[in-house]
Amino acid sequence: MDLESVVYQNPTKKESWKTVLTLAYQSLGVVYGDLSTSPLYVYKSTFDDDIQHSETNEEIYGVLSFVFWTLTLIPLLKYVFIVLRADDNGEGGTFALYSLLCRHVKVSLLPNTQQADEDLTEYTKDGTVLIDKENVGWGLKSVLEKHRVLQRLLLVLALIGTCMVIGDGVLTPAISVFSAVSGLELSMSREQHQYVEVPVACIILVLLFALQHYGTHRLGFLFAPIVLTWLLCISAIGVYNIFHWNQHVYEALSPYYMFKFLRKTRKEGWMSLGGILLCITGSEAMFADLGHFSQLSIKIAFTFLVYPSLILAYMGQAAYLSKHHILESDYRIGFYVSVPEKIRWPVLAIAILQAVVGSQAVITGTFSIIKQCSALGCFPKVKIIHTSSKIHGQIYIPEINWTLMLLCLAITVGFQDTKRMGNASGLAVITVMLVTTCLMSLVIILCWRKSILLAICFILIFGSIEALYFSASLIKFLEGAWVPIALSFTFLIVMYVWHYGTLKKYEFDLQNKVSINWLLSLGPTLGIVRVRGIGLIHTELVSGIPAIFSQFVTNLPAFHEVVIFLCIKSVPVPHVRPEERFLVGRVGPKEYQLYRCIARYGYRDFHKDDTEFENDLVCSIAEFIRSDSFENVSGFDKFEVDAKMTVVGTSASKLEGVRMCEENRACSAMEGTSELREVNSPEREKKRVRFVVPESLQINLDAREELQKLMEAREAGMTFIMGHSYVKAKSGSSWIKKVVINYGFEFLRRNSRGPTHALNIPQASTLEVGMVYRV
């Protein structure tokens, strides 16, 4: 699979109107599935117990006014016109904001950061203007960089937002599918409905999660038409209800009705805000899914289609309810009661399909954000399957998928009503929005370098609205709101324990790395027999010699002729360009044939399979040898512990440079080209490996000999040497640290995917070296 050609199409570039409109249409199925489903349950959740629908219509008009202004201020004003501009090289979401802050202020807790990472193309800082030292932003920047506690708090804040997104991945499918199926209540008695609704919802949820491994690309072409049909359907029903039942319902859009609503309902009205809040569920997806589309396409889709359709739908429901004060049963105040009876069954079918699409978008988003957390060392390693070879970002995580399914079923069977599901979902949604508001205010000061007054206005306007909804949701803790808190707290503990243990493990590696003097004292043969082949030592260190190497050399009588210290690390950017993928350098003098290779990936990058990655890795070493051929780096007296590292791209990204071909058939096709000449390896029965160098590039005799040895080693095979760690807390550590490291981190390590699975390393070629870490 070669997704790198897809990844680096910058969505912020100028595009034709045809492309923009096409992206806007496609975004309907991915971005707005959840937001468009909310009319199914907003009024039902609002009028459930807290307030009653009276003949004066003050309650329904007040709710409509709240819905209108909430949709206008939060999704439209906050997200579409402000937050979407805070993209991280075209990517959005909570981690994108945190990544943006980490690059402008040195608050990143990633342990293996390097100065060379700041030279990456996407490591931009929005211009070269520095913050004035007299500015408040400079003082805030200094405070954040000096105090480690504040850096941890910032990370915890980002993790809380992330955990709430994962919690929403559990709650949204449950409430969406359950609300869609609730349309069956109008065709049967309430007693029968109770025994039908829950099983049908559970069956749909099981089918939804069971089909995840096929990937959304197989059915994705249906998503946008379904959402478009749904939006046109609810807006048409809304227009019909407005003209048929109450043409003056537009008067409720005045904010005066919000005041009348709160004045009449008082505490009950404030508590009902938890139901009104559900009208903006899915708004965060506009920012989180920004990487798949463009700002302009998302703005057009929301402003000209989604927003007016939702407003018309809510107005239509309000118009119907304003003329139907006495319903047969209170529980029938939901969406379907306002649908004309002749079209209820078709609308029910469309609603179920729409709920599935909305749930699919949230589940896929949950997979993506867990992948980002895992890449940045904040989540245990999981098996990530790319379900599409053409569309970047479509992934499937088996462990997370089945966990989400079990939790969804537990929520559906446990609650069995929209009210408590709505309370739970509302708290998760508003918490993510509050986190985005807090991080966004820091972005305004530190990244955009705007006035602190602008940041204060932003957090006061939007933060106060969200705090009001947050308090209304939190007050219903015992009525379902405890669920997202429990889920988020669990995921937060897992993430922080994993991050803390990973950080301590890296610090141990750093403190126990082998000195270069020890290596030099062994001589070019390392004091043992050098056998044919490549020894690939996986390490987290970006400098120095890991302890597992000394342990291996001390205990075994032989080692590989070529040794590569490989560090696969994530950097705080969404993508690393293929031409900047590798950093390559030497460890020790040239005759030792020890190399260091650092493979850099962004938090949304795709990791290639093992064979393609191995070829890219060997080619990067070969290209380094060629480019280093005229530099005098040999000699013990001139050798430095960490020599200068060279940026080398992948094979596909280089127009000129050393290329490798395997199999005689592939090489024979290249022999006919006049621009290339080949450096051959001796005839062998095994698969042959050849490096091909363009005529325009010069290469000296020493480099040719070094390339010859590298080719022979590649032909002989590659062995992956990995540390098998046992992490224990030091004897004098506090009891909290002992619990976290000895039980928490060790439990997660044992039950997560090992490095061989996470990096697609073949088991037959793997050699593990046991290490005990005392942290």
Buried (B, 14 or more C-beta within 10 A) or exposed (E): EEBBEBBBEEBEEEBEEEEBBBBBBBBBBBBBBBBBBBBBBBBBBBBBEBBEBEEEBBBBBBBBBBBBBBBBBBBBBBBBEEBBEBBBBBBBBBBBBBBBBBBBBEBBBBBBBBEBBEEBEBBEEEEEEEBEEEBBBBEBBEEBEEEEEBBBEBBBBBBBBBBBBBBBBBBBBBBBBBBBBBBBBBEEEEEEBEEBBBEBBBEBBEEBBEBBEEBBEEBBEBBBBBBBBBBEBBBBBBBBBBEEBBEEBBEBBBEEBBEBBBEBBEEBBBBBBBBBBBBBBBBBBBBBBBBBBBBBBBBBBBBEBBBBBBBBBBBBBBBBBBEBEEEEEEBBBBBBBBBEEEBBEEBBEBBBBBBBBBBBBBBBBBBBBBBBBBBBBBBBBBBBBBBBEEBBBBBBBEBBBEBBBEBBBEBBEEBBBBBBBBBBBBBBBBBBBBBBBBBBBBBBBBBBBBBBEEBBEBBEBBBEBBBBBBBBBBBBEEBBBBBBBEBBEEBBEBBBBBBBBBBBBBEBBBEBBBEBEEBBEBEBEBEBEBBEBBBBBBBBBBBBBBBBBBBBBEEEEEBBBBBBBBBBBBBBBBBBBBBBBBBBBBBBBBEBBBBBBBBBBBBBBBBBEBEBBBBBBBBBBBBBBBBBBEEEBEEEEEBEEEBEBBBBBBBBBBEEBBBBBBEEEEBEEBEEEEEBBBBEBEEEEEEBBBBBBBEEBEBEEBBBEBBBBBBBBBBBEBBBBBBEBEBBBEEEBEEEBBBBBBEBBBEBBEEBBBBBBBBBBEEEBBBBBEBEBBB
